[in-house]
Amino acid sequence: MSVNRRLFGLLIVAALLNVLLMAALRWPQFGAMPGAAASLRFVDETGGPLANATLRILCYADAVADAPLADLLFTTGDDGHLRQPLPAGCPYLAALRLIHRQPAASPERDAYWVYDASWEPGSRALVEASGDVTVRSAWRLVLFDLAVALEWEPSAASGYRDELRDGLFAASANLYSVSEGQMAFGPLAITTGGHGWDGADVQVRAANDYRPAAAIGGIVAQTTTYTTPSDMQTVYAPGSIVLGRHWDGFDAADPVAGAWSAPPAYRTLIHEWLHFALFLYDEYQEATPGGRLESFCTCRDLPAVGTNPQACGQVDPALAASVMAYHYTAHKLWRDGLPDVCLKTDQYRIHGEPDWETLARWSAIQGLDEEWLRPPAQAASGPNLGLAGDLFGRRPTPAVASFTYLPLVQGQEPALSAQQRQIGALRAGSEVTVHVAISASLSLTELNTLQAHLYTEQPATGDQPARLLYQGTTTGPRQPPDGLGRATLLGVQPGSRLWVAVEGPGPRGALRRRFVHAGPIDPTPAEQTIVASPAPASVSLDMTPGLLGAQMQALTLTFTSATPLAAAPTAQLCAPDAATGCPDDPAWRRAMTSADLGLTWRALFTATPPGGLPPLGVVQIAAPGGPEVIRWFQTVGGVGPGHRWGHAPLRDGLLMVDATTPLSGSDNLVLMMPTVSDPALAAPLPPGIDGLLTLPLDVDVLLPGDPSSARGRLATPVVMTFFFGREPLERLGLSPAQAQLLHFRPALDRWELLAFSGRSPHLYWLATQPITETGVFAVGRAASPTFGETPAMYADAGPIAPSEPLRYVVTLPASPALTTTTLGFFQNMLPPFIMDAQPVTCSRGACVFDPEARLVVWEGALGPGDRVFLSYDLHIDPAADPTMLPPVFVNQAVAFDGQHEHWLTAPTQLWTVEIPAP
């Protein structure tokens, strides 16, 4: 009996072993580890074992597999053998040894990982899972843990996230090539609807008119002080890359040309990443005592690479540098040498060295001991991503003492938390295209002077507060008598509200044109038309920041109405992060107070230490039964290019502000928002300027050590660089040369031309000369393509009543033949019926009205490339006989450009009294 029991037991064991054997043959991942794998050992380049190391192993089905089956974390023992068994379904592998984890500002993830690898950069060389596997420090790889946040919730039918993911993969390949095979993107988390906004590496706004920007060194986990080799002391603080919805190299509105998978978009993202993560500065501007000029490091004709074989000394396009100068054609960084075109760039001014020498100190900048990056020995094309591409979008999982694993699923995104699902994070938004019209009949010329900006207000749901999203402006042709183009709204939710403002300068002497639409928007119709009606209220809004440390700790809102308001308006402060939004909380929403019978209202928002107010947000002012104003705002970091204790400056974007000499010893901050200055928006534009290319920006530069900065004046001169888009130029058939800088002067109640030091026909920017004024600025469009390029005088075309001033603008560029500085002059002899000329303003030199000689005079130095803008008003003598005034007054003047005299004329039609026929 006992024998039978033993025999029966043996039969059962045999049967079970047979079942397991059949399972192992059918499903290798459930099989026992083969003997070859048992001999697997990991060693370094000297043959020494990788003892007690953390290894990341990618498993492959065969030697030419194009994707891994598993991505697992292992640890080794003292002899370099794995402590956890390798799955049998892993005959080939690629291995990485983790040597450093760098924390991010967000405690939920890392900023990057540093690995040594088993493959040479650019290759797909897998190794057999047996014997010794060599992991080499010479094949080092920095893998970034990438977090991207969208401000809106895409529609269910939208392919935006897939397109963005494809673009980020292409960007990773671009980064891998630029870094000579030493850096790439690894784990990827794309959150939507504003979730995960705070702390994300890349923040994508819904706006269709926002240019990509990045905080220098924003990857740091905490405020980090650094002294550069050029003895420049600067401080880097946590920040982000901020993008618009698309980017085609000029504008953010085109979903096809601006798709993130297209080269202009993903190359731009890497340019910004090099600012954000690698502490590199721009190399497309040359800083001079007079301002900033366009200059491309490492060669002036870098934009022509790929189209002109002679560009950059016949350089191979794959080796052209620098990506920090013109990333649309360059593929490499500035490696060595000191070309003249690089020595006045921000990169050299701050770091005092080529890009790769800075990258060789990348760890030291972050306060780390070991340097991870190695400058290339020589220029070479590529490398391609190779096996590094298999790491994109993946996060390894720990291996366990088991023979089982789940095959990888490419492209999985991390699941949202139960709390996020509960508050409605998964509600799909709708894309709605609105055609904007106004309730007035205007000519095409008049319509082209108007600018629209659109916001959507999402209702509160569950525990999630309401949110305000800036959607951008309208694009496409204007259609008389009332059409202002169209805009696609992203993430429109049920119950959303649309707010639209249409603004622009009116004719001389008229109130500004302002139209407003506010009301619910149905997310169902894909195309809709909305009509903005005249807004009778005349209002202004000013924001004044306050600093403590390196953050904006206070924000004062001053709301002014031309007529008393019956009730106190409410001020609402909003942040893009879904966790904050527009909370109904006294810290974010409060009634404004007035001390002058309801004309001026104020509200003060303060941050709760140790945090600051949001660097990017929206304010909403609403008066019961009265006017409403909504505006986005953004801090542009500190005054660049290098400074002490301020925010790291935001580079690129819509605006950059740079001191002529680096600031030290004081906090500083730049704040911008689309202006709500009623006087500025009501004032007529200067003669020769037909309209605006951008929404006017209200710019505050806060220098606490300079008390005059609170009054719009600065003790330290700064140079401002304003960027503009190509879409309005193409729509109007204009050249980039017709873009001009304008500044509103409240004391004169008018716009003045602002002399620029340099312009870029490639990157679409204008840089001021050193200025000491803040306030409202705009990029205007000149009527003539030669405006400012040749000596000319422009006047109001009229008709002008005798009681109104006759405004003149004179542009006097230096002769192109000048090689040295010389004297220039301008003289305007006035006819007898002109009483005086005032005010007289000029961008440089000395200008005055001489009443005895009856002359408007300018004198000053002119050097190569200089230009002067002169502005003055002529006043007709009220005692002059109206019947003796000419129907058309042709003013004449003479100008000397340093080489030649020019006779300038400008006609103005006057309102005259007709003499009755006898």
PyMOL commands that set and color helices and strands:
alter all, ss='L'
color gray80, all
select helices_A, chain A and resi 2-26+28-30+35-38+160-178+263-278+302-304+311-314+317-319+323-326+340-342+346-351+355-359+362-365+386-391+418-422+444-447+678-682+707-711+727-732+736-738+882-884
alter helices_A, ss='H'
color red, helices_A
select strands_A, chain A and resi 41-43+54-60+70-75+92-103+110-117+127-128+132-134+136-150+183-191+202-204+213-215+224-227+233-236+241-243+285-288+291-294+397-398+430-438+451-458+467-472+483-492+497-504+513-520+527-534+539-548+551-561+570-574+589-591+593-594+600-606+616-622+628-635+650-652+655-659+669-674+689-692+697-702+713-723+739-745+750-754+756-760+765-768+771-773+775-782+792-795+806-813+822-829+834-842+846-850+855-862+867-876+888-896+901-909
alter strands_A, ss='S'
color yellow, strands_A
deselect
rebuild
show_as cartoon
